[in-house]
């Protein structure tokens, strides 16, 4: 049975409120996934799971919070803001309280036949790399930099009916745990130069659209079958009664800096405390700079009986 009460967390921690709303929607009191209905796509860029997440947040978050939805093919997928920050967005103000506004990008991971996340070591980020902060724009076109979070869900089909799914594993992760490289974010999301006048008739163009891959936190076996909030705050266990602090993790940057994060799970499940983990997210074992050749349609002529 789903919880129906609205989430009330300390006014300084929006990600905790978002996590509690989603964890209590997708998992029951025993921590088991709750099946839910998702309609089929109505058009190529439609994403029913994104829309479902928005509906859950609008229903379960405190009434004064504003959930803003981006357009299709726009990153981030949505913004959650307190009323005063929303008014700043409308008015084009810049003095944001970054604890009162957050961007949320929704990432789905498909399971393999064994139930494990597909491509355990990486996720695709289409045209926009993960980052600790992202840009959004006010009604007056003013660019605003706000904290970014990533909802990563292992979404599986349920056997209890058509168009029924369940979330096997769920993580809400700050962008800084995936990448804090704001320079890369600016370079990739900035203006690019297309190649035009291509092909025999000069009507082709290459959009130079980047496709990026970064670590998949759900590829870490410890995250399986659980709802986990990863935060850069170490005090949420004492500040938010519904959360239990369960583990410290750290990631080492290429420059040798060590960033520390803190993992939380629903207090009602009495989760055990675990030893710290260093660099726990899986990484590709054999990444190369070369891309795979495209269009290699291979035919087994002997099998087809032609030779």
LUMTI-297644 format. One line per 2 residues: their letters; for each residue x, y, z of N, C-alpha, C, O. Coordinates in steps of 0.001 Angstrom, whole numbers, plus 500000, padded with zeros to 6 digits. Example, Ala and Ser with C-alpha at 12.3 -4.5 7.8 and 13.67 -1.06 7.14 Angstrom:
% residues 2
AS> 513190 494310 507800 512300 495500 507800 513200 496700 507800 514236 496681 508465 ~ 512850 497750 507080 513670 498940 507140 512900 500030 507870 513409 501138 508039
***
This chain:
% residues 307
XX> 500850 498797 500000 500000 500000 500000 500877 501240 500000 501844 501322 500757 ~ 500541 502203 499154 501359 503422 499067 501033 504383 500199 499899 504471 500671
XX> 502070 505099 500615 501863 506149 501615 501179 507333 500931 501486 507650 499781 ~ 500268 507973 501625 499538 509077 500999 499826 510419 501647 499407 511457 501133
XX> 500545 510415 502787 500796 511701 503432 501817 512508 502639 502667 511956 501941 ~ 501711 513813 502764 502695 514673 502117 503966 514731 502944 503930 514669 504173
XX> 505098 514852 502246 506395 514827 502900 506704 516193 503501 506628 517218 502824 ~ 507047 516187 504759 507452 517425 505427 508852 517217 505998 508999 516543 507017
XX> 509868 517771 505377 511240 517653 505855 511749 519042 506207 511091 520029 505878 ~ 512907 519154 506870 513439 520482 507194 513535 521362 505952 513875 520889 504867
XX> 513238 522621 506120 513141 523529 504978 514470 523743 504271 514523 524422 503245 ~ 515551 523168 504811 516850 523381 504180 517269 522225 503286 518348 522281 502696
XX> 516455 521175 503161 516918 519998 502445 515885 519459 501466 515179 518490 501747 ~ 515813 520103 500322 514894 519673 499271 515160 518257 498791 514207 517487 498669
XX> 516411 517864 498509 516638 516504 498016 516091 515430 498945 515624 514394 498471 ~ 516136 515651 500256 515579 514680 501195 514075 514557 501014 513532 513454 501068
XX> 513402 515672 500800 511961 515639 500576 511618 514891 499296 510691 514083 499270 ~ 512371 515165 498238 512139 514490 496956 512391 512995 497103 511603 512184 496617
XX> 513476 512626 497764 513791 511216 497939 512696 510498 498728 512255 509421 498325 ~ 512250 511078 499845 511223 510437 500656 509934 510250 499864 509287 509208 499971
XX> 509558 511249 499073 508343 511138 498266 508441 509973 497289 507490 509205 497146 ~ 509574 509835 496620 509736 508794 495609 509917 507415 496241 509329 506438 495776
XX> 510726 507332 497298 510969 506040 497948 509681 505476 498533 509445 504270 498456 ~ 508849 506329 499115 507611 505859 499721 506519 505613 498687 505504 504989 498996
XX> 506714 506092 497474 505783 505800 496387 506116 504474 495719 505214 503712 495369 ~ 507385 504197 495540 507797 503031 494754 508088 501789 495596 508244 500699 495044
XX> 508165 501933 496923 508438 500788 497797 507454 500796 498968 507083 501856 499473 ~ 507038 499602 499394 506092 499521 500509 506819 499539 501858 508030 499755 501914
XX> 506065 499309 502948 506632 499418 504292 507699 498363 504585 508511 498527 505496 ~ 507689 497271 503801 508710 496235 503957 509870 496400 502970 510775 495568 502920
XX> 509832 497469 502199 510890 497712 501234 510721 496968 499930 511656 496900 499133 ~ 509537 496404 499693 509283 495686 498449 508727 496649 497402 507959 497554 497728
XX> 509122 496447 496129 508640 497365 495090 507139 497273 494876 506551 496196 494968 ~ 506526 498412 494592 505089 498498 494343 504856 498650 492836 505288 499646 492256
XX> 504184 497690 492187 503906 497832 490745 503015 499044 490471 502176 499417 491291 ~ 503219 499647 489303 502408 500793 488910 502205 500771 487404 502940 500110 486671
XX> 501208 501496 486963 500861 501535 485536 501623 502649 484837 501719 503765 485346 ~ 502166 502334 483662 502760 503338 482788 502142 503196 481412 502216 502114 480828
XX> 501538 504233 480873 500982 504135 479516 502091 504038 478477 503243 504383 478740 ~ 501723 503566 477304 502689 503495 476208 503046 504903 475738 502303 505859 475959
XX> 504202 505005 475085 504605 506293 474533 503596 506764 473496 503078 505967 472714 ~ 503324 508057 473494 502411 508624 472506 503160 509226 471321 502584 509406 470249
XX> 504444 509539 471510 505288 510059 470443 506740 509758 470803 507031 509454 471960 ~ 507665 509836 469831 509045 509395 470072 509708 509999 471294 510405 509292 472021
XX> 509512 511288 471542 510199 511947 472648 509412 511894 473959 509862 512424 474974 ~ 508240 511254 473940 507441 511151 475143 508097 510172 476117 508651 509160 475686
XX> 508045 510449 477405 508590 509541 478409 507591 509398 479547 507526 510253 480430 ~ 506806 508311 479531 505778 508134 480561 506352 508071 481977 505703 508533 482916
XX> 507557 507508 482157 508115 507426 483513 508442 508816 484041 508194 509102 485212 ~ 508993 509682 483201 509251 511065 483615 507958 511731 484088 507926 512399 485121
XX> 506901 511532 483310 505624 512150 483669 505083 511567 484976 504474 512275 485778 ~ 505313 510278 485177 504869 509636 486413 505613 510219 487622 505005 510482 488660
XX> 506915 510418 487485 507712 511010 488566 507187 512403 488902 507045 512751 490075 ~ 506903 513190 487885 506370 514538 488116 505040 514465 488872 504815 515227 489812
XX> 504153 513540 488455 502847 513413 489114 503012 513019 490578 502300 513531 491442 ~ 503952 512107 490862 504201 511685 492246 504669 512874 493086 504175 513088 494193
XX> 505613 513638 492562 506147 514770 493323 505070 515829 493566 504984 516390 494658 ~ 504262 516097 492566 503203 517093 492747 502192 516647 493789 501631 517469 494514
XX> 501962 515341 493861 500985 514821 494816 501551 514753 496227 500844 515061 497187 ~ 502809 514356 496371 503329 513998 497687 504185 515072 498358 504309 515077 499582
XX> 504773 515974 497587 505586 517011 498218 504699 518016 498947 503502 518117 498679 ~ 505300 518750 499864 504555 519775 500597 503871 520720 499617 504404 521010 498547
XX> 502702 521192 499987 501872 521960 499066 502535 523243 498587 502228 523728 497498 ~ 503443 523802 499392 504034 525082 498994 505170 524915 497989 505650 525905 497438
XX> 505604 523695 497743 506688 523492 496778 506160 523551 495355 505043 523114 495077 ~ 506968 524093 494462 506600 524232 493060 507421 523247 492238 508644 523194 492364
XX> 506745 522467 491393 507416 521520 490499 507276 522055 489078 506172 522125 488537 ~ 508396 522430 488482 508407 523020 487139 508937 521994 486146 509978 521379 486382
XX> 508231 521807 485042 508590 520795 484054 509228 521470 482851 508737 522489 482366 ~ 510328 520892 482373 510982 521446 481184 510270 520946 479935 509393 520086 480010
XX> 510654 521489 478794 510132 521008 477526 510836 519730 477105 511813 519321 477732 ~ 510343 519095 476043 510979 517891 475530 512375 518214 475000 512634 519309 474501
XX> 513275 517219 475124 514667 517377 474689 515378 518509 475422 516295 519127 474882 ~ 514956 518775 476641 515563 519836 477436 516076 519247 478741 515397 518446 479384
XX> 517268 519648 479122 517828 519211 480394 517987 520431 481303 518432 521479 480834 ~ 517635 520326 482590 517148 519148 483307 515679 518863 483014 514993 519666 482382
XX> 515200 517694 483489 513814 517321 483242 512845 518172 484041 511758 518495 483561 ~ 513230 518541 485261 512342 519362 486078 513126 520101 487148 514282 519785 487429
XX> 512472 521090 487735 513039 521883 488821 512038 521896 489967 510840 522085 489753 ~ 512531 521694 491176 511700 521803 492377 512179 523031 493148 513376 523194 493385
XX> 511246 523885 493533 511626 525149 494187 510641 525519 495272 509457 525190 495201 ~ 511148 526209 496276 510272 526791 497277 509673 528085 496711 510232 528658 495776
XX> 508564 528547 497252 507842 529680 496639 508703 530903 496406 508596 531541 495359 ~ 509564 531245 497370 510364 532462 497213 511359 532338 496060 511636 533316 495366
XX> 511900 531117 495858 512837 530928 494753 512096 530888 493422 512609 531362 492409 ~ 510904 530328 493424 510092 530329 492216 509784 531758 491791 509820 532073 490602
XX> 509485 532614 492743 509200 534006 492413 510428 534683 491827 510309 535519 490931 ~ 511618 534327 492330 512846 534859 491749 513005 534406 490302 513449 535171 489445
XX> 512635 533144 490038 512681 532654 488659 511779 533497 487766 512179 533917 486680 ~ 510571 533736 488229 509609 534524 487449 510117 535940 487231 510005 536485 486133
XX> 510680 536538 488285 511106 537928 488218 512480 538115 487586 512889 539240 487298 ~ 513196 537002 487369 514525 537115 486774 515595 537471 487775 516652 537975 487395
XX> 515346 537219 489055 516338 537520 490077 517499 536545 490061 517421 535491 489430 ~ 518569 536889 490748 519768 536055 490721 520247 535638 492108 521091 534747 492205
XX> 519747 536241 493182 520238 535936 494529 519537 534710 495087 518715 534813 495997 ~ 519874 533526 494523 519178 532310 494900 519742 531690 496163 520952 531679 496385
XX> 518846 531178 496980 519231 530299 498076 519311 528899 497491 518278 528298 497197 ~ 520504 528372 497318 520666 527106 496597 520138 525909 497381 520043 524814 496827
XX> 519792 526089 498660 519166 524990 499392 517656 524963 499177 516978 524057 499660 ~ 517134 525936 498464 515686 526039 498282 515266 525820 496836 514111 526062 496486
XX> 516186 525365 495994 515864 525077 494601 516810 523986 494112 517989 523982 494466 ~ 516303 523066 493306 517145 521996 492772 516639 521564 491406 515438 521592 491134
XX> 517568 521166 490555 517220 520572 489265 517218 519061 489422 517981 518515 490218 ~ 516363 518386 488666 516297 516933 488720 516280 516367 487309 515437 516733 486491
XX> 517209 515481 487037 517271 514758 485769 516906 513303 486048 517464 512683 486953 ~ 515970 512758 485271 515501 511386 485475 516212 510456 484494 516178 510669 483283
XX> 516858 509416 485040 517575 508448 484213 517020 507053 484493 516983 506610 485641 ~ 516594 506371 483442 516096 505000 483565 517177 504018 483139 517936 504276 482205
XX> 517238 502885 483839 518157 501807 483499 517320 500555 483292 516477 500225 484125 ~ 517548 499859 482189 516803 498631 481911 517513 497435 482540 518741 497418 482615
XX> 516748 496424 482998 517388 495239 483569 517769 494225 482492 517172 494200 481415 ~ 518761 493393 482788 519071 492237 481954 518118 491104 482336 517282 491277 483223
XX> 518234 489947 481677 517375 488808 482005 517581 488337 483438 516667 487787 484052 ~ 518784 488553 483972 519065 488141 485351 518595 489178 486370 518707 488961 487577
XX> 518064 490315 485880 517583 491352 486777 518612 492396 487134 518295 493367 487821 ~ 519850 492213 486676 520900 493195 486958 520769 494389 486012 520196 494259 484930
XX> 521292 495547 486409 521245 496692 485494 522025 496409 484226 523147 495906 484285 ~ 521441 496728 483077 522189 496606 481832 523271 497678 481810 523103 498758 482378
XX> 524394 497364 481142 525517 498299 481083 525846 498807 482490 525778 500006 482763 ~ 526200 497881 483366 526402 498194 484777 527460 499267 485005 527400 499994 485996
XX> 528428 499371 484096 529537 500282 484356 529306 501698 483851 530100 502587 484160 ~ 528241 501942 483078 528069 503297 482550 526628 503556 482155 525852 502627 481929
XX> 526280 504839 482073 524982 505286 481583 525206 506313 480481 526222 507008 480457 ~ 524239 506396 479569 524300 507404 478517 523745 508734 479024 522743 508773 479737
XX> 524404 509799 478648 523930 511152 478907 523896 511865 477563 524930 512255 477020 ~ 522705 512022 477048 522506 512530 475695 522717 514037 475640 521852 514806 476057
XX> 523864 514455 475125 524175 515868 474856 524481 516718 476090 524972 517839 475954 ~ 524200 516204 477295 524422 517008 478492 525092 516154 479565 524465 515233 480089
XX> 526351 516437 479904 527019 515625 480923 526467 515918 482310 525958 517012 482554 ~ 526562 514951 483222 526170 515244 484605 527114 516277 485206 528276 516380 484812
XX> 526606 517028 486150 527426 518079 486751 526859 518433 488118 525697 518155 488412 ~ 527688 519044 488944 527240 519454 490277 526180 520549 490188 525307 520637 491051
XX> 526249 521378 489159 525257 522428 488939 524866 522441 487467 525628 522000 486606 ~ 523674 522947 487189 523214 523091 485801 522599 524472 485629 522290 525161 486602
XX> 522433 524855 484384 521814 526145 484077 520331 525977 483780 519930 525066 483056 ~ 519525 526860 484344 518139 527016 483927 517959 528500 483619 518843 529312 483890
XX> 516817 528839 483055 516630 530225 482611 515313 530777 483158 514293 530088 483187 ~ 515365 532027 483587 514166 532695 484076 513274 533063 482904 513670 532945 481744
XX> 512057 533515 483220 511134 533955 482174 511716 535075 481327 511332 535255 480172 ~ 512647 535827 481910 513254 536952 481190 514550 536550 480484 515276 537406 479978
XX> 514842 535229 480451 516021 534753 479738 517310 534800 480525 518383 534579 479963 ~ 517233 535079 481805 518420 535158 482638 518926 533759 482978 518170 532967 483541
XX> 520195 533421 482653 520723 532112 483036 520974 532041 484536 521548 532958 485123 ~ 520540 530948 485148 520675 530758 486583 521324 529409 486844 520942 528409 486237
XX> 522295 529371 487736 523009 528142 488055 522478 527585 489370 522514 528261 490399 ~ 521977 526327 489328 521378 525736 490523 521913 524315 490717 522406 523709 489766
XX> 521821 523775 491943 522321 522417 492207 521564 521375 491390 520360 521505 491166 ~ 522276 520344 490949 521688 519300 490121 521691 517965 490864 522656 517616 491545
XX> 520597 517233 490718 520469 515877 491256 519971 514963 490145 519324 515399 489193 ~ 520294 513673 490299 519961 512689 489276 519199 511539 489919 519693 510875 490830
XX> 517979 511318 489422 517188 510182 489858 517474 509031 488905 517179 509118 487713 ~ 518048 507954 489429 518414 506804 488614 517567 505623 489068 517619 505235 490235
XX> 516789 505051 488156 515849 503997 488519 516038 502790 487612 516125 502926 486391 ~ 516102 501603 488219 516094 500349 487469 514632 499953 487304 513988 499476 488239
XX> 514128 500162 486102 512699 500013 485824 512459 498674 485135 513007 498419 484062 ~ 511645 497820 485746 511395 496483 485209 509901 496277 484981 509071 496894 485649
XX> 509567 495406 484034 508167 495070 483782 507632 494154 484879 508324 493247 485341 ~ 506399 494405 485283 505750 493572 486277 504917 492498 485580 504453 492693 484457
XX> 504733 491370 486253 503963 490269 485666 502490 490352 486026 501728 489448 485683 ~ 502067 491412 486707 500680 491453 487180 499736 492208 486250 498643 492600 486656
XX> 500160 492412 484998 499252 493029 484043 499995 493810 482977 501178 494107 483143 ~ 499305 494157 481853 499938 494931 480782 500276 496343 481230 499570 496944 482039
XX> 501358 496851 480691 501809 498213 480999 502009 498431 482502 501819 499536 483011 ~ 502394 497370 483194 502676 497467 484623 504178 497323 484833 504815 496460 484230
XX> 504731 498156 485676 506177 498185 485924 506424 498281 487423 505506 498525 488206 ~ 507680 498085 487804 508087 498357 489181 509524 498852 489166 510287 498569 488242
XX> 509872 499587 490192 511225 500111 490335 511997 499178 491267 511770 499170 492477 ~ 512901 498402 490699 513671 497438 491481 514674 498131 492387 514830 497761 493551
XX> 515350 499134 491852 516356 499885 492603 516212 501353 492242 515832 501697 491123 ~ 516520 502212 493202 516353 503649 492978 517439 504393 493735 517756 504055 494875
XX> 517998 505391 493103 519002 506225 493765 518763 507684 493393 518493 508008 492236 ~ 518865 508551 494384 518885 509992 494135 520292 510461 494474 520743 510351 495614
XX> 520978 510990 493459 522421 511225 493558 522728 512681 493210 522224 513184 492207 ~ 523545 513371 494017 523942 514726 493623 524852 514677 492406 525645 513749 492249
XX> 524731 515686 491546 525574 515713 490365 527046 515643 490675 527822 515104 489886 ~ 527450 516185 491825 528861 516191 492192 529406 514789 492414 530618 514589 492333
XX> 528540 513805 492694 528997 512425 492866 529230 511748 491520 529882 510706 491452 ~ 528699 512338 490447 528912 511818 489100 529988 512604 488371 530829 512022 487686
XX> 529965 513916 488513 530991 514790 487955 530769 516194 488488 529634 516667 488540 ~ 531841 516861 488883 531730 518258 489309 532420 519186 488318 532750 520328 488640
XX> 532632 518678 487113 533378 519405 486089 532463 520411 485386 531852 520096 484364 ~ 532375 521610 485937 531512 522632 485335 532061 523120 484000 531296 523558 483141
XX> 533379 523048 483814 533968 523454 482538 533509 522529 481425 533169 522989 480335 ~ 533495 521216 481692 533012 520266 480697 531536 520517 480400 531119 520493 479242
XX> 530757 520754 481438 529331 521035 481248 529129 522254 480344 528305 522224 479430 ~ 529883 523325 480605 529756 524539 479795 530176 524298 478347 529541 524795 477416
XX> 531253 523531 478167 531738 523265 476806 530732 522444 476003 530470 522741 474838 ~ 530169 521412 476629 529272 520514 475911 527922 521164 475639 527339 520973 474572
XX> 527425 521934 476608 526090 522519 476450 526116 523867 475750 525063 524426 475445 ~ 527309 524396 475491 527411 525682 474794 527147 525541 473302 526815 524461 472813
XX> 527297 526627 472605 527042 526644 471158 528106 525842 470419 529299 525987 470689 ~ 527672 524991 469480 528583 524194 468660 528440 524603 467199 527454 525229 466810
XX> 529432 524242 466401 529400 524548 464973 529049 523292 464198 529766 522294 464277 ~ 527953 523328 463450 527545 522189 462633 528397 522117 461364 528923 523130 460905
XX> 528528 520926 460809 529067 520751 459463 527876 520720 458510 526968 519905 458673 ~ 527881 521606 457519 526736 521711 456616 527174 521481 455178 528360 521312 454895
XX> 526216 521477 454289 526443 521287 452847 527126 519949 452561 528005 519863 451703 ~ 526713 518900 453292 527327 517591 453121 526564 516752 452090 525398 517007 451792
XX> 527253 515757 451564 526619 514806 450659 526606 515259 449210 526979 516386 448885 ~ 526166 514347 448347 526192 514588 446897 525441 515839 446484 525823 516511 445527
XX> 524370 516152 447204 523527 517262 446784 523639 518463 447726 522908 519443 447587 ~ 524550 518373 448672 524783 519507 449563 523681 519796 450547 523625 520879 451128
XX> 522773 518801 450743 521659 519064 451647 521818 518359 452998 520894 518338 453811 ~ 522991 517789 453221 523226 517092 454478 523888 517987 455510 524500 519001 455178
XX> 523754 517595 456756 524384 518340 457846 524739 517375 458972 524051 516376 459189 ~ 525804 517680 459675 526219 516917 460845 526053 517832 462061 526739 518847 462177
XX> 525152 517474 462951 524846 518343 464082 525949 518352 465135 525901 519156 466067 ~ 526948 517468 465003 528036 517400 465991 527451 517243 467395 527841 517940 468331
XX> 526521 516323 467512 525811 516137 468778 526569 515153 469658 526707 513988 469284 ~ 527061 515580 470807 527865 514682 471646 526990 513678 472389 525891 514006 472837
XX> 527489 512460 472513 526882 511429 473348 527892 511066 474421 529022 510693 474108 ~ 527497 511172 475681 528438 510991 476777 528051 509790 477634 526883 509405 477689
XX> 529042 509204 478300 528827 508083 479199 529534 508371 480520 530687 508802 480543 ~ 528818 508124 481624 529396 508283 482955 528963 507092 483814 528081 506323 483432
XX> 529596 506957 484975 529348 505805 485839 527872 505664 486197 527145 506648 486333 ~ 527459 504416 486344 526105 504082 486763 526136 503629 488229 526575 502512 488505
XX> 525686 504457 489173 525717 504057 490585 524972 502759 490867 525346 502024 491781 ~ 523916 502459 490095 523167 501228 490329 523938 499991 489893 523510 498869 490165
XX> 525062 500179 489225 525922 499047 488907 526683 498520 490116 527235 497421 490071 ~ 526717 499292 491193 527324 498842 492451 526340 497900 493127 525237 498331 493462
XX> 526688 496626 493345 525734 495645 493881 525064 496070 495187 523928 495672 495444 ~ 525733 496862 496010 525155 497298 497274 523878 498114 497074 523037 498183 497970
XX> 523736 498725 495915 522567 499569 495645 521354 498757 495195 520253 499303 495116 ~ 521527 497460 494896 520461 496660 494292 519291 496453 495248 519474 496208 496441
XX> 518083 496559 494694 516870 496275 495448 516583 497252 496564 515858 496919 497502 ~ 517135 498455 496486 517018 499430 497559 516691 500812 496995 516892 501084 495811
XX> 516187 501666 497867 516092 503104 497574 517149 503798 498408 517152 503688 499634 ~ 518047 504513 497747 519191 505121 498436 519316 506589 498056 519262 506944 496878
XX> 519480 507425 499050 519801 508835 498834 521285 509024 499095 521780 508688 500172 ~ 521994 509560 498112 523392 509936 498299 523445 511455 498407 522859 512168 497593
XX> 524150 511936 499414 524160 513369 499694 525569 513810 500049 526397 512999 500464 ~ 525839 515095 499884 527106 515632 500366 526974 516146 501796 527916 516728 502334
XX> 525806 515936 502419 525579 516334 503807 525691 515116 504720 525131 514058 504431 ~ 526418 515277 505819 526630 514178 506754 525630 514167 507897 525650 513256 508725
XX> 524742 515178 507956 523881 515330 509126 522412 515020 508873 521576 515302 509731 ~ 522076 514452 507724 520658 514252 507419 520007 513223 508331 518809 513304 508604
XX> 520797 512244 508809 520223 511252 509710 519658 511867 510969 518657 511385 511499 ~ 520283 512926 511456 519795 513602 512661 518795 514707 512341 517983 515073 513191
XX> 518850 515239 511123 517979 516343 510745 516636 515883 510191 515628 516571 510357 ~ 516615 514724 509534 515398 514216 508885 515049 512878 509530 515744 511885 509317
XX> 513977 512849 510315 513651 511672 511106 513380 510419 510304 513588 509313 510802 ~ 512915 510567 509063 512563 509396 508251 513779 508742 507599 513644 507702 506954
XX> 514973 509341 507758 516176 508831 507098 517161 508250 508112 517300 508756 509225 ~ 517844 507174 507700 518939 506611 508481 520230 506720 507683 520275 506388 506498
XX> 521274 507186 508347 522598 507232 507728 523171 505816 507742 523269 505193 508800 ~ 523548 505309 506566 523955 503905 506481 525378 503687 505968 525958 502626 506198
XX> 525945 504675 505277 527279 504413 504727 527931 505698 504229 527261 506616 503756 ~ 529244 505737 504346 530042 506804 503744 530728 506239 502506 531250 505125 502524
XX> 530718 507024 501432 531458 506620 500243 532355 507770 499808 532098 508929 500136 ~ 533404 507444 499072 534291 508482 498561 534668 508154 497128 534725 506989 496734
XX> 534922 509192 496364 535390 509044 494982 536612 509931 494797 536631 511088 495219 ~ 537620 509374 494165 538856 510111 493929 538839 510675 492515 538605 509945 491551
XX> 539090 511985 492395 539105 512624 491091 540413 512325 490375 541359 511815 490975 ~ 540459 512645 489093 541683 512431 488316 542819 513312 488809 543988 513027 488547
XX> 542477 514391 489530 543506 515282 490086 543966 514829 491471 544805 515491 492083 ~ 543426 513698 491981 543842 513190 493270 543035 513697 494448 543323 513344 495591
XX> 542025 514522 494189 541158 515008 495260 540161 513913 495645 539664 513197 494775 ~ 539869 513780 496918 538906 512785 497383 537622 513497 497830 537646 514317 498747
XX> 536516 513177 497179 535219 513735 497538 534430 512697 498340 534360 511530 497957 ~ 533846 513126 499440 533123 512224 500329 531625 512491 500270 531183 513640 500250
XX> 530851 511405 500242 529391 511498 500195 528810 510549 501244 529502 509681 501778 ~ 527513 510742 501524 526877 510020 502622 525577 509394 502129 524767 510053 501476
XX> 525389 508121 502446 524256 507355 501948 523187 507217 503030 523492 506978 504198 ~ 521921 507375 502614 520789 507284 503524 519727 506365 502934 519551 506288 501718
XX> 519020 505664 503834 517882 504843 503441 516729 505094 504402 516905 505760 505423 ~ 515566 504573 504087 514390 504821 504908 514583 504268 506315 514902 503092 506490
XX> 514392 505108 507298 514575 504715 508682 513604 503614 509083 513930 502783 509930 ~ 512415 503597 508487 511395 502603 508844 511827 501178 508535 511277 500235 509103
XX> 512805 501000 507641 513284 499670 507278 514425 499199 508174 514930 498090 507998 ~ 514833 500024 509127 515930 499698 510048 517161 499188 509294 517644 498091 509573
XX> 517667 499970 508348 518789 499496 507525 520075 499396 508337 520300 500216 509227 ~ 520922 498413 508053 522174 498266 508806 523198 499310 508389 523189 499797 507258
XX> 524081 499642 509325 525185 500552 509029 526326 499754 508407 526650 498665 508881 ~ 526940 500288 507347 527987 499576 506607 529310 500337 506701 529338 501532 506993
XX> 530395 499624 506448 531723 500220 506448 531877 501167 505254 531219 500967 504233 ~ 532736 502201 505356 532948 503115 504225 533411 502380 502975 534081 501351 503050
XX> 533037 502936 501819 533438 502348 500540 534157 503412 499713 533693 504549 499617 ~ 535279 503042 499122 536072 503965 498311 535924 503608 496839 536102 502452 496457
XX> 535601 504590 496020 535412 504404 494574 534507 503211 494275 534919 502298 493559 ~ 533282 503197 494807 532436 502013 494665 531733 501865 493320 531336 500759 492955
XX> 531573 502965 492575 530846 502859 491317 531696 502118 490288 532872 502442 490129 ~ 531140 501141 489592 531935 500376 488625 532380 501238 487448 531669 502149 487022
XX> 533561 500935 486934 534118 501652 485795 534358 500676 484647 534615 499496 484887 ~ 534278 501147 483409 534558 500258 482277 535968 499674 482380 536913 500380 482734
XX> 536104 498395 482070 537402 497734 482222 538301 497932 481015 539522 497830 481135 ~ 537727 498211 479864 538555 498282 478651 538071 499397 477732 537777 499159 476560
XX> 537988 500609 478264 537530 501731 477432 538649 502157 476498 539810 502222 476903 ~ 538302 502448 475246 539268 502869 474247 538810 504163 473593 537620 504476 473590
XX> 539751 504913 473042 539396 506179 472391 538700 505946 471058 538013 506835 470557 ~ 538868 504768 470481 538279 504494 469174 536804 504110 469317 536413 503431 470266
XX> 536005 504558 468360 534604 504148 468326 534476 502866 467517 535364 502526 466735 ~ 533388 502169 467702 533146 500955 466918 532702 501346 465519 531923 502286 465362
XX> 533184 500637 464494 532735 500923 463124 531229 500736 463009 530646 499871 463662 ~ 530607 501558 462169 529160 501487 462002 528807 500754 460719 529577 500743 459759
XX> 527643 500147 460721 527102 499584 459491 527739 498290 459040 527730 498002 457843 ~ 528295 497490 459945 528894 496217 459549 527836 495120 459584 527693 494408 460578
XX> 527112 494999 458504 526087 493964 458368 526782 492701 457886 527183 492616 456725 ~ 526926 491720 458770 527668 490514 458430 526711 489380 458080 525738 489130 458791
XX> 526998 488704 456985 526148 487619 456503 526953 486324 456490 528056 486281 455945 ~ 526414 485289 457079 527030 483968 457049 526508 483230 455825 525435 482627 455851
XX> 527298 483292 454741 526841 482718 453482 526714 481197 453561 525819 480626 452938 ~ 527590 480532 454315 527508 479087 454443 526220 478682 455164 525550 477728 454768
XX> 525884 479420 456227 524673 479107 456961 523443 479294 456097 522470 478553 456233 ~ 523476 480285 455199 522335 480558 454331 522270 479592 453162 521332 479635 452366
XX> 523283 478707 453054 523257 477710 451983 523638 478244 450622 523353 477611 449605 ~ 524285 479413 450584 524666 479999 449297 526005 479460 448822 526292 479509 447626
X> 526854 478935 449749 528124 478344 449379 528337 477061 450182 529360 476396 450023
***
